[in-house]
Structure formats: structure tokens, C-alpha cells
Amino acid sequence: MPRTFVIADIHGCHQALARLLEKISPDPDRDTLVFLGDYVDRGPASREVVETLLDLRRSHARLVTLMGNHESMLLDYLAGGDPGLFLAAGGAETLESYGIVTYGDQWTQEVLPPEHRRFLEGLLPWWEDENFIYVHAGLEPGVELACQSKDWLLWARQGFIDSDFDFGKRVIYGHTPWPEPRVDATRIGIDTGAVYGGRLTCLVLPEMEFVSVEGGVHGAGWRD
């Protein structure tokens, strides 16, 4: 039976991602891989994470990659936006993984590989299959999926988590880190804080099995 593997919030932890992919061993012809965003920032190897995802796109027939708030901040920075939020939220580590130590906008745009830029720009806001809705952060209760705002999709927190609204399908999300996967009646949170010394977790469907590996130690505390 084809399976779906869902992974969230890698945050530059490339070694953990490599170990997790080896552990789950998805079938490149039958299984679906869904990544919920936040591939970059804070960890030491954002470039390597993006390269791995591009390799998976070439080798796996069914790969779904969603936008996270950190990819959104990186794109805003590349478009000439205020670098303050991006750099403070781990963007400096991302640029350093690309060999950039001076944060001038023009130089940054020239150094970032075009294929990586296109990958970032092509990330999906959400995805759904017959049984689940997949999103980076959350959904606004009472709003149709097609009408969800970027703020909710990429940044939602308690307004989504604390709601018992039924979206018609169970929602699988990342963004908010938990010590263990958070399983509720209408949603499943699978960010287990890999970049904060926690674990990188994969949800395997339809078995509803959680597979995880040790993440990396970076910074202090649990943040978005």
C-alpha cells in the first residue's frame, strides 16, 4: 500500500534529515513525501537541506513541499525587504551556509543558486489529500481552505491550536514545537524541535506512526 511521509521544521539540520530519510526509506515510485516548511534558518546547513529536497524532487515521483514562515522571510529579504526580522530569526546562519558573510542585498541575490531561488518561490501554501490537510502553521477557524490568509498559514499559533473547529479533514501542521507529537481530535502537530536539541519527526500514514531521530543543539529555548 502506498504511504505518506510527513516531515516538518528541519531548520538547517541536514544530518538529522539524512538520518531520518534513511530510517523511513520511502519508496520513490509509490510513496508520497510531504514537507511542511521551515527548511532554513537557525541550523548550520540550510543550503544542504534545500539541495536534498531538490534531489528528492528528481528521484521521487510524489514530493510535496510547503512554504514555511522562514522561507517567506528569506524571500522577503531577497526582494529587498527589511533584513532585521530575517537575520534575527536565524537568517544569518542560512546566508552563511551559502558562503555569504556580508548581507548586501545584491550580492545575496547573485550568490543564491537560481535553482534554490526557484524552489523557494514555488513552495505551496497548503496541500490536501483524501484524508488530511497539510499546512505549515495552521488554519483560521471558519474560513474555507482556499480563502486562508498567509498570516494564518505561516504564522498561526494559539488561535488555531486552541480551537476545536473541524475543518472537515484532520490538519497536520508544524511551526509550533512540542516535546512529543501533539495529537488532537482534529489536528496533529509534528514539530518536535529538532534545531533546539529535540528530535526531527516523520508522521507515517496511514499507519499513524511517528518515526524520529535526534536533531541538533542550537540556541536556547523553544521558539517559532
C-alpha positions in Angstrom: 0.0 0.0 0.0 1.4 3.5 -0.9 2.2 5.5 2.2 2.6 9.2 3.0 5.5 10.5 5.0 5.2 14.0 6.6 8.2 15.9 7.9 8.2 19.4 9.5 10.6 22.1 10.5 14.1 20.9 9.5 15.7 24.3 10.1 19.0 23.5 8.6 19.5 20.2 10.4 20.8 18.4 7.4 22.4 15.5 9.2 19.2 14.8 11.1 17.2 14.9 7.8 19.7 12.4 6.2 19.3 10.0 9.1 15.5 10.3 9.1 15.3 9.6 5.4 17.5 6.6 5.7 15.3 5.4 8.6 12.0 5.7 6.8 13.2 4.6 3.4 10.2 5.9 1.3 9.5 4.1 -2.0 10.4 6.6 -4.7 7.7 5.3 -7.1 4.8 4.8 -4.8 5.0 6.8 -1.6 4.3 10.5 -1.1 6.7 12.8 0.8 5.2 15.9 2.3 7.4 18.6 3.8 5.7 21.3 5.9 8.2 24.1 5.5 10.9 25.8 7.6 13.8 24.1 5.8 16.1 27.0 6.5 17.4 29.3 9.3 18.9 28.6 12.8 20.6 25.3 11.9 24.1 25.2 10.2 23.2 23.6 6.9 20.2 25.2 5.2 21.8 25.0 1.7 22.4 21.3 2.1 18.7 20.8 3.2 17.5 22.6 0.1 19.8 20.6 -2.1 18.5 17.3 -0.6 14.9 18.4 -1.3 15.8 19.2 -4.9 17.5 15.7 -5.2 14.3 14.1 -3.8 12.2 16.0 -6.3 14.3 14.5 -9.1 14.2 11.0 -7.7 10.7 10.7 -6.2 7.5 10.9 -8.2 5.4 12.3 -5.4 7.0 15.1 -3.5 5.1 18.0 -1.9 6.9 21.0 -0.4 5.1 23.7 1.5 6.1 27.2 2.4 7.1 28.0 6.0 7.4 31.4 7.6 11.2 31.2 7.4 11.2 30.7 3.7 8.8 33.6 3.4 11.1 35.8 5.4 14.1 34.7 3.2 12.1 35.6 0.1 11.2 39.0 1.6 14.8 39.6 2.3 15.9 38.7 -1.2 13.3 41.1 -2.6 15.0 43.9 -0.7 12.8 43.9 2.5 14.0 44.9 6.0 16.6 42.3 6.9 16.1 42.7 10.7 13.5 40.0 11.3 15.1 37.5 8.9 18.6 37.9 10.3 17.4 37.8 14.0 15.3 34.6 13.3 18.3 32.6 12.1 18.7 34.1 8.6 22.4 34.8 9.2 23.1 31.1 9.6 21.2 30.5 6.3 23.3 33.0 4.4 26.5 31.6 5.9 25.6 28.2 4.7 25.6 29.7 1.2 29.0 31.3 1.8 27.6 34.7 2.4 29.0 36.7 5.3 28.2 40.2 4.1 24.5 40.8 3.9 24.2 43.2 1.0 21.0 42.6 -1.0 22.6 42.5 -4.5 25.4 40.2 -3.5 22.9 37.8 -1.8 20.8 37.6 -4.9 23.8 36.8 -7.1 25.2 34.1 -4.7 22.0 32.2 -4.0 21.8 29.5 -6.7 18.9 30.2 -9.2 17.6 26.7 -8.7 17.3 27.3 -5.0 15.6 30.6 -5.6 13.0 29.0 -7.9 12.5 26.2 -5.3 11.6 28.8 -2.7 9.3 30.7 -4.9 7.5 27.6 -6.0 6.6 26.3 -2.5 2.9 25.6 -1.9 0.8 27.4 0.8 -1.0 24.2 1.8 -1.9 20.8 0.4 -4.6 18.2 0.9 -5.4 14.6 0.0 -8.4 12.5 0.6 -8.0 12.3 4.3 -5.8 15.2 5.6 -5.0 18.9 5.2 -1.3 19.8 5.4 -0.1 23.2 6.4 3.0 24.8 8.0 1.4 26.7 10.9 -2.4 26.4 11.0 -5.7 27.5 9.6 -8.2 30.2 10.6 -11.3 28.6 12.1 -14.5 29.1 9.9 -12.6 30.1 6.8 -12.6 28.0 3.7 -9.2 26.5 2.8 -8.9 28.4 -0.5 -9.5 31.7 1.4 -6.9 31.2 4.1 -4.5 34.1 4.6 -0.8 33.9 4.5 -0.6 35.1 8.1 -2.6 32.1 9.4 -1.0 29.6 7.1 2.6 30.6 8.0 2.3 32.1 11.5 -0.8 30.7 13.3 -0.4 29.7 16.8 -2.9 29.6 19.7 -5.8 30.8 17.7 -5.5 27.6 15.6 -4.2 25.2 18.3 -6.7 26.1 20.9 -9.7 25.9 18.6 -11.8 22.7 18.3 -13.1 23.8 14.8 -13.5 20.8 12.5 -12.1 21.6 9.0 -13.6 18.5 7.5 -10.3 16.7 7.5 -7.7 16.3 10.1 -5.0 19.0 9.9 -1.3 18.1 10.1 0.9 21.1 10.9 4.4 22.1 12.1 5.7 25.5 13.3 4.9 25.1 17.0 7.4 22.8 18.6 6.3 20.2 21.1 8.4 17.8 23.2 6.4 15.0 21.5 4.0 15.0 18.6 0.7 16.7 19.6 -2.3 14.6 18.6 -5.8 16.1 19.0 -9.1 15.0 17.6 -8.9 17.4 14.6 -5.2 18.1 14.2 -1.7 16.7 14.6 1.4 18.8 15.4 4.7 17.2 14.3 7.3 19.8 15.0 9.4 18.3 17.8 12.1 21.0 18.0 14.9 19.4 16.0 17.0 22.6 15.9 16.5 23.2 19.7 18.0 19.9 20.8 14.8 18.0 20.3 14.0 15.5 17.5 13.2 15.5 13.8 9.9 13.6 13.4 8.2 12.0 10.5 4.5 11.0 10.6 3.8 7.9 8.5 0.3 7.5 7.1 -2.0 5.6 7.1 -0.3 3.8 10.0 -0.3 6.9 12.1 3.2 6.0 13.2 5.8 8.5 14.4 9.5 8.0 13.5 12.1 10.3 14.8 15.9 10.9 15.1 17.9 13.2 17.3 18.1 16.8 16.0 20.8 19.3 16.7 21.5 21.7 19.5 21.2 25.4 18.5 20.3 28.4 20.6 18.2 28.2 23.7 14.5 27.7 24.4 11.6 26.7 22.1 10.7 29.4 19.6 8.9 29.6 16.2 
